[in-house]
Amino acid sequence: MHIIIYGIINSITLSLISLGFTLVYSISRVPNFAHGALYILSGYLVWLFINKFAGFPYPFAIIAAIGLTAVVGALIYRFILIRIRGMEISEIIATYAIGLAILEGLRWGGLRGGTFTLPTFMAGSVNLFDVSVDYQRLIIVGVGILTFVSLYVFTRYTKIGLALRGIAQDERAAMMLGINSDMTAIVSLAIGSALSGFAAVLLLPLGNIVVETGYNVLIFAIAVCVIGGLGSWGGTIVASFVIGFAQILTEAFISTHYQMVVALLAIIVTLLVKPSGIFGKQKELEERV
C-alpha cells in the first residue's frame, strides 16, 4: 500500500512539474529549456518576499512570485524567442542559456546551501491505510487534480483557451481566422512559466530551494514529455505515472539515488523503441519506413 500511495503522489508531482513545459511546446512548439530555472526563480521570489519584507503575507508572496515568473516567461519570448522561432536548435540553445544564466545568477547572488526553505501550507500528517502521509503531500494531490481539471476547462470553454488550441492544432488556419500567432505564443510562455512557478510553491516546501533542483526539474519534465509524446497532454499524465511508480519501486527495492537514472533510462528506451512517445505523432512516418 505504501508503494501505491506514494506512487500516486510522486506521479502527480511529476505531472505538475511537466505541465508548463508540455503546454508551451504543445501550443507554440517551443522547447522551453528555461523551465527548471523558472521553477527555482519562483520559489526563491516567494522566499524573498516572506523573509526580506517583514509582514508580507505568504499567500500574497505566492501570487506575486507566480505573476513575476509569468512576466519573465512572456519577456523571454517577446525579446528573444520571437527572433528565432522555428529554428529548433536555436530555441533549445537560447532557452537553455537563459535558464543557465538565471540559475547560476541566483547561485552567484547567494542561493547556496540548505538555508532557503518555504513553510508548508499545513503541518502534520495522517494515516492512510496504515501509511503516514503529511498534509502537504495530500494538498499537492488535491491541488494537482484540480489544476488538471481547470486547464481542461480553460482550453475548451474560454476564448483564450480556444485560441491556444487553434494555434496548437493548425497554426496557419488559425492565423487566417485572425488569431495572432506571436501573441498566442507569448500567452503560452506566460501560462507555462506560471505553471512552473505554481508547481514550485507547492513542491518546494517539501525540501530546500537549491540551484541543482532546477536542473533536475528540467530533466524530469523532458523525460515525462518525451515518453508521453511531445505536446500530448494525455501522454504527459500517463508518462508521469509510468516514471512516478518506477521511481518509487526503485526507491523501495534498490536505492533513492537511482531515481534520476530511472528517468534518463526511460528517455533512452523510449527513443529506441518509439521515438514519438506513447501518444506522440510527430515521428510516425519515420517509424513506419
C-alpha positions in Angstrom: 0.0 0.0 0.0 2.9 2.3 0.7 4.1 1.9 -2.9 0.6 2.6 -4.3 0.0 5.8 -2.2 3.5 7.3 -2.7 3.5 6.2 -6.3 0.3 8.2 -6.9 1.8 11.2 -5.0 5.1 11.0 -7.0 3.2 10.7 -10.3 1.1 13.8 -9.7 4.2 15.6 -8.6 5.9 14.8 -11.9 2.7 15.8 -13.8 2.8 19.2 -12.1 6.5 19.7 -12.8 5.9 18.8 -16.5 2.7 20.6 -17.1 4.1 24.0 -18.0 6.8 22.5 -20.3 4.1 20.5 -22.2 1.7 23.4 -22.5 4.4 25.7 -24.1 5.5 23.0 -26.5 2.0 21.9 -27.5 0.9 25.4 -28.3 4.0 27.3 -29.6 6.3 24.3 -30.4 9.0 26.0 -28.4 11.0 23.6 -26.2 11.4 25.8 -23.1 14.7 24.7 -21.6 14.5 27.5 -19.0 11.6 25.6 -17.4 13.6 24.4 -14.4 15.2 27.8 -13.8 11.8 29.5 -13.7 10.7 26.9 -11.2 13.6 27.8 -8.8 13.2 31.5 -9.5 9.6 31.4 -8.4 10.4 29.6 -5.2 13.2 32.0 -4.5 11.0 35.0 -5.1 8.5 33.6 -2.5 11.3 33.2 0.0 12.5 36.8 -0.6 9.0 38.2 -0.2 8.3 36.5 3.1 11.9 36.8 4.6 13.1 40.2 3.3 9.8 42.1 3.5 8.6 41.9 7.1 5.0 41.0 7.4 4.4 40.1 3.8 1.6 37.5 3.8 2.5 34.1 2.5 -0.5 33.9 0.1 0.4 37.3 -1.4 4.0 36.3 -1.8 2.9 33.2 -3.7 0.7 35.2 -6.0 3.3 37.9 -6.6 6.1 35.3 -7.3 3.9 33.3 -9.8 2.9 36.6 -11.5 6.5 37.8 -11.8 7.5 34.4 -13.2 4.8 34.6 -15.8 6.1 38.0 -16.8 9.6 36.7 -17.1 8.4 33.9 -19.4 6.5 36.4 -21.6 9.5 38.6 -21.8 11.7 35.7 -22.8 9.6 35.1 -25.9 8.9 38.8 -26.7 12.6 39.8 -26.8 14.5 36.6 -27.6 12.5 33.7 -28.9 10.4 35.7 -31.3 13.6 36.3 -33.3 14.5 32.7 -33.7 11.1 31.0 -33.7 11.0 27.9 -35.9 14.8 27.3 -35.6 14.5 24.4 -33.2 18.2 24.1 -32.3 18.5 27.8 -31.7 15.4 27.7 -29.5 16.9 24.9 -27.4 20.3 26.7 -27.1 18.7 30.1 -26.3 16.3 28.8 -23.7 18.9 26.6 -22.0 21.3 29.6 -22.0 18.6 31.7 -20.3 17.9 29.1 -17.8 21.6 28.6 -17.1 22.0 32.4 -16.6 19.1 32.5 -14.2 20.2 29.5 -12.1 23.9 30.5 -11.9 22.9 34.1 -11.4 20.9 33.0 -8.3 23.9 30.9 -7.1 26.2 33.9 -7.6 23.7 36.0 -5.7 23.8 33.8 -2.7 21.4 30.9 -3.3 23.6 28.2 -1.7 23.3 25.6 0.9 20.1 24.3 2.6 19.1 27.5 4.4 16.4 28.6 1.9 13.1 26.8 2.7 9.4 27.6 2.3 6.9 26.9 5.1 4.4 24.1 4.5 0.8 25.0 3.9 -0.3 22.8 6.8 1.8 21.0 9.4 1.1 17.4 10.5 0.3 14.1 8.9 -2.4 11.5 8.6 -2.5 7.7 8.3 -4.0 6.3 5.1 -4.3 2.5 5.2 -1.6 2.5 7.9 0.7 4.6 5.7 1.7 8.0 7.2 1.3 10.9 4.7 1.9 14.5 5.5 -0.8 17.1 4.8 1.5 19.0 2.3 1.6 15.9 0.0 -2.2 15.5 0.3 -2.6 19.1 -0.7 -0.3 18.5 -3.7 -2.5 15.7 -4.9 -5.7 17.6 -4.4 -4.5 20.8 -6.0 -2.8 18.9 -8.8 -6.1 17.2 -9.8 -7.9 20.5 -9.6 -5.2 22.1 -11.8 -5.6 19.4 -14.5 -9.4 19.8 -14.5 -9.1 23.6 -14.5 -6.7 23.6 -17.5 -9.1 21.2 -19.4 -12.0 23.6 -18.8 -9.8 26.7 -19.7 -8.6 25.3 -23.0 -12.1 24.2 -24.1 -14.5 26.7 -22.8 -12.8 30.1 -22.8 -11.9 32.3 -25.8 -8.2 32.5 -24.9 -8.1 28.7 -24.4 -9.8 28.0 -27.7 -7.3 30.4 -29.5 -4.4 28.4 -27.9 -5.9 25.1 -29.1 -6.5 26.6 -32.5 -2.8 27.6 -32.9 -1.7 24.2 -31.5 -3.8 22.2 -34.0 -3.2 24.3 -37.1 -1.3 27.5 -36.9 -1.8 28.6 -40.5 -5.6 28.1 -40.4 -5.8 29.8 -37.0 -3.9 32.8 -38.4 -6.3 33.0 -41.3 -9.1 33.3 -38.8 -7.4 36.3 -37.2 -5.5 34.7 -34.3 -2.1 36.3 -33.7 0.5 33.6 -33.6 3.1 35.6 -31.7 0.7 36.9 -29.1 -0.6 33.4 -28.6 3.0 32.2 -28.1 3.6 35.0 -25.5 0.5 33.9 -23.6 1.6 30.3 -23.7 5.0 31.1 -22.4 3.4 33.2 -19.6 1.0 30.5 -18.6 3.6 27.8 -18.9 6.0 29.8 -16.7 3.3 30.5 -14.2 2.5 26.7 -14.0 6.2 26.1 -13.4 6.1 28.6 -10.5 2.8 27.2 -9.3 4.4 23.7 -9.1 7.4 25.2 -7.2 5.4 26.8 -4.5 3.5 23.5 -4.0 6.6 21.2 -4.0 9.5 23.3 -2.6 8.1 23.3 1.0 9.0 19.5 1.0 12.7 20.4 0.6 15.2 23.2 0.1 15.4 25.8 -2.6 18.7 24.9 -4.3 20.0 25.6 -7.8 20.6 21.9 -8.5 16.8 21.3 -8.2 16.3 23.5 -11.3 18.4 21.2 -13.4 16.6 18.1 -12.0 13.2 19.6 -12.7 14.2 20.2 -16.3 15.3 16.6 -16.8 12.2 15.2 -15.2 10.0 17.5 -17.4 11.8 16.4 -20.5 11.6 12.7 -19.6 7.9 12.9 -19.0 7.2 14.8 -22.2 9.5 12.6 -24.4 7.9 9.4 -23.0 4.4 10.7 -23.2 4.9 12.3 -26.6 5.9 15.9 -27.1 2.9 18.1 -27.0 0.5 15.4 -25.8 -1.4 16.2 -22.6 -2.7 12.7 -22.1 0.8 11.4 -22.7 2.1 13.6 -20.0 -0.3 12.2 -17.5 0.4 8.6 -18.5 4.2 9.1 -18.6 4.1 10.8 -15.2 2.5 7.6 -13.7 4.9 5.3 -15.5 8.0 7.2 -14.3 6.5 8.0 -10.9 5.8 4.4 -10.0 9.1 3.2 -11.5 10.9 5.7 -9.2 9.0 4.6 -6.1 9.7 0.9 -6.9 13.4 1.7 -7.4 13.5 3.6 -4.1 11.8 0.7 -2.3 13.9 -2.1 -3.7 17.2 -0.6 -4.7 18.1 3.0 -3.6 16.8 6.6 -3.7 19.9 7.6 -5.5 18.8 5.9 -8.7 15.6 8.0 -9.3 17.4 10.2 -11.8 18.8 7.1 -13.5 15.3 5.8 -14.0 14.2 9.0 -15.7 17.2 9.0 -18.0 16.9 5.3 -18.9 13.2 5.8 -19.6 14.2 8.5 -22.2 16.7 6.3 -23.9 14.4 3.3 -24.0 11.6 5.4 -25.4 13.8 6.9 -28.1 14.9 3.5 -29.1 11.5 1.8 -29.1 9.1 4.5 -30.0 10.7 7.9 -30.7 7.4 9.7 -30.9 6.5 8.7 -27.3 3.3 6.9 -26.1 0.8 9.3 -27.6 3.1 11.3 -29.9 2.5 11.5 -33.6 5.5 13.6 -34.9 7.6 10.6 -35.9 5.0 8.1 -37.0 6.0 8.4 -40.7 9.7 7.8 -40.0 8.8 4.8 -37.7 6.8 3.2 -40.4 9.6 3.5 -43.0 
